[in-house]
Amino acid sequence: MTVPGLPMAVPAGDLPARVRIHEVGARDGLQNEKATVPTEVKAEFIRRLAGAGLTTIEATSFVHPKWVPQLADAEALFPMVADLPVALPVLVPNERGLDRALTLGARRVAVFASATESFAKANLNRTVDESLAMFEPVVARAKADDVHVRGYLSMCFGDPWEGPVPIPQVVRVCRALTDMGCDELSLGDTIGVATPGHVAALLVALDEAGIPPSALGVHFHDTYGQALANTLAALQHGVTTVDASAGGLGGCPYAKSATGNLATEDLVWMLRGLGVDTGIDLGRLVATSTWMAAHLGRPSPSRTVRALSHEDTEEQ
């Protein structure tokens, strides 16, 4: 239920005044669906997310349809939302993907690396170093065209095949992505095993390696219920970019133990209570996730969506 004035804002002195939410529901969320969502529904989803105040919305992925068939409509989708006054990053796995994205006018792209050999093999069919070599010309060409590049790094806190991932191992790959020209890195807890102390230790190690919190985003999954706690730890260490997925959609098609992403609504509720600005209209966001849940044929896993979904958040 909705109670006016809640959550009550009680600011904490060690947090940033504003957080930018990097919305991944339209890409990372929908890519994990068993059924393919119609292109028109995806476009409307993105438009509704923008209408709710999200300023960075990851639109799609220019990977081969064989690997992610749910996003095979990238060429059709991107022009349908390109007029929106928001940042619309897209994933590009290689130079061919970059070509496809640039042809459509994309100005923000992302590459996706792994901190572990096992996931690099499962996701990219390459070693970690081979995948980094593949990304070098992609990043170089994008930067030459003044395109913003984000580097995703999976398995930063644990790997289903290898177990614990040593912090220096993660720092090495982060340093490589930064050195090749990535403007921003997203630290991924792909299977949701991170805890706040681990998050803090990694951020300290990255800062000592010359990669400050201002260059980082965090991407937590809620497998063990730790996503919000881990996010708070990251914010306390100066991170101001947080990945989240509307309605808690998503997982990872190459790591079956990965469950849903941190729900954007749950994140906004926490940040609102902490007095941290996001610029997001929570009511419109909840309505958007409720609308998408109806298209997917199941309720949203977001606790905040479930708590606030009633007559005042009907389909708009």
N, C-alpha and C positions, 0 to 999 in steps of 0.2 A: 504494500500500500504506500501511497505518497502522503507524507506529513510535511506541511509547509515549514520551511526553515531548517530542514534536515537534509544532509548531515550538518550539524553545527560546525562552523569553521573555527578550529583551534590551531593557529599557525605554530610551526616548529621553527626555531631559529636557524637550524642547520640545513635548510632545504632551499632549492632555487625558487625564485618568485614565479617562474613560468616554466612549463614543460611542453615540449613539442611532441605530440603523439604521431608516430609513423604508423599509419593504419595499413594493415596487411591482409585484412579479411577478404578483399576482392581477388587477391592472388594466392597468398599462402593458405587462406581459409578454404577457398573454393577448389583449389587444386587437389585437395584431399577427399573431395566428395566422390562417392561411387557413381552417382548419376551426373551427367553433364548438364550444367545450368545453361539455359538459353542465353544467347548473346545479349538480347534486349533486356533480360532480367539483370545480367551483370552490369550493363550500362546504367540502368536505373538505380541499382544498388550504389554504384559509385556516385551518381548524382545526388542521391539522398544522403550519403555520407558527407559530401561536400556541403550540402544544405544544412547539416548538423554542426558545421563549423570545423571539420577536419581540414587541415591545410596541406597535408602530405598523404596521398592515397596511392599505394602501390597498385597499379592497374592490372598488369598481366605479366606473362613471361614468354619470351621469344625462344623457347626451347623447341626441339623437334617434337611434333605431335605424338610420335611413338612413345616418348618417355612420359609426357604429361598430357594425355589426350583431353583432359578437362579444360586446358588452355589453348587448344588448337585454333581457336578463333581470334588470336591476338591481332591479326591484320584487320579483321572486321571490327573488333571492339575498340581499339585505340582511337580511330577517327571519330567514333561516336561520343567520346568524352573529352577529346583534345581541346575543346573550347572552354572547358571549366577553368576558373581562375585559381587553380590549386596546382601544387607540384604532383606530377604523375610518374613516379619512377617505374621502370620495368626491368625485369631480369633478362640478362643476356649471357648465355653460357660460353660463347665463343665469337669469333669475328663474323660468322654468318648471322648469328643472332643480333649482333651490333648493327650490321648492315640493314637488317629488316627493321630494327627500331629506328635508326636514323632516317631511313626512307620515309617513315611516317611522321617524322618531326619530333621524336622523343628527345628531351633535353636532360633527362636524369636516368642513369642506368645503374644496374647493380650486377656484380659478379658474385658467385657463391663458392667459397672455398671450405676446406675442412681442416680442423686441427689434428685429426687422426688419420692414419693410413687406412684403417678399415673402412671408415665412412667415405674417404676419398675414392676408394675402390668401388664401393657400393653405389655411390651417387654419380661419380664422374668417370669411373673405369680407368682411373689414373692414380699414380702415387701423389702425395702431397706436393712434392717438388715439380712433378710433371704438370699438375693442374696449375700451379703458380706460373710455370712457363707458358701455359696456354693463355693465361689471363694477361700476361705482359703486353702483347700487341693490342689486345682489346682495350685495356686501360690507356695505353699510349695514344691510340687513335681517338678515343673518346676525349681525352684531355686536349689533344691537338685541335679538336672541334669545339672546345670550351664546354663540354658536356660534364655535368656533375657525376662522379662515380662513387658508389657505395660498395664496400666490400663486406659481404656476409661471411661470417666464420662459424661453422657448425661445430658441435661437440666440444665446446669450450670448457665444460665442467664435468663431463662424463660421457663414456661411449658404451653402447650395449655389447660390443665385442671385446673391447680392450679394458673396460672398467675405468678407474680414475685416470684423468688426463693431467700430467704434470704441468704446472703453471708455466715454467720456462718453454715448454713445447708450444703452448698457446701464444706466448709472447713472441716467439720466433716467427710464427706465421703472420701474426699481426704486424710485426715490423716489416716483413717482406711485402705485405699488401700496401702498407703506408709508403714504403720506399718506391714502389712501382707507380705511385701517384693517386691512390684512393683518397678521396676527400673525407670520407667518413667510414668507420667500421661498425658493424653490428655484431655484438658478442652473443652467440646463440647457445642457449641451454636446451639443446634439441630434444632431449629425453626427460627434461624437467627434474634433474637430480641435484641442482645447485642448492646451497644454503647460504644465508647472508654472510657468514664469515669467509666462505670461499669467494663470494663475489667481491668482498672488500679486498681480500688478498690479491686477487687478479688485477683489480683496478690500481692498487698500489704498485704492483710489479710493472704494469704497463706505463704508469706515470714515470717510474724510474727509468724505463726504457725510452722515454721521450715521446710517448703517446698519451697526451693529456685527456682528461674526461670530456673536454669540449669536442674532441674528435671521435667520440664514441656514442653508440646507442646500445641499448640492451634489449634482448629478445628472449623472454622467459616463457617456458611452458609450465602448466600447472599440474603436472602428473602427480606430484606429492603435496600439492596445496601450498607450495612455497613461492609462487610467482610474485604476489604482492609484497611479501617480506623481502624477497631478493631485489625487487624494484626499489623499495624504500632504502635498502642498503646502498644501492647504486646512486640514488639521488643524494644521499648523505655524503657521498664521495665526489659529488660535483657533476654527475651525468645529468643532462637535461633533455635527452632524446630517448623515448621509450617506444618500442614496437608493441603493438597490441592489435587484436582482431575483433571487429564488431561482433558481438554475440558469443565470443569465445570460439569461433570457427577455426578449424584447421588442425594440423598435426604434421606429419612428414611421411610421404609415400615410401621413403627409403629407410625409415627407422620405425618399425612397427610398434615399438614401445613408446613412441612419442604420442602424447595426447594433445588436447587442444591448447591453443595459444592463450596467453593472458587476455581476458575479455576487456575490450576497451571501456565498457560501461563500469566494470568493477574498478578499473584503474581511475576513471574520472571521479567516481564516488569517493575513493580514498583521497585523491588529490584535492577535491573540493573540501573535504573535511580537514585537510591539512593547510588550507588557505593557499594552495598552489593553483595558479591560473592555467587553464588549457584552452580557453576560447570556445569550448564545446557546449552546445545545447543538449543536455543530457536527455531531456524528454524527446527531442527529435531523434536522437541517436537510438534510444530504446525503441521508439516506433519503427525505425529503420530495421533494427535487428529482428523485431517481432514480425515485420513484413517479410524479411528474408527467410526466417524460420518457417513461415507458412509455405513459402515456395519450396523449401527443402522437405517439408512434410514431417517436421519434428520440432519440439520446443528448443529454445535456445539454452545452452548449458550455462550461460552467464547467470550468476546469482542475482545480480542487480537487475537484469532484464526480467527475471522471473518475479522479483519483488515489486517492480514498478509497472509491470504489464497489466493494465486494466483499462477502464473506459476512457481515461484521459490520454492514453497513448495508442488510440486506435489508428488504423491505416490512414495516412494523410494523402 
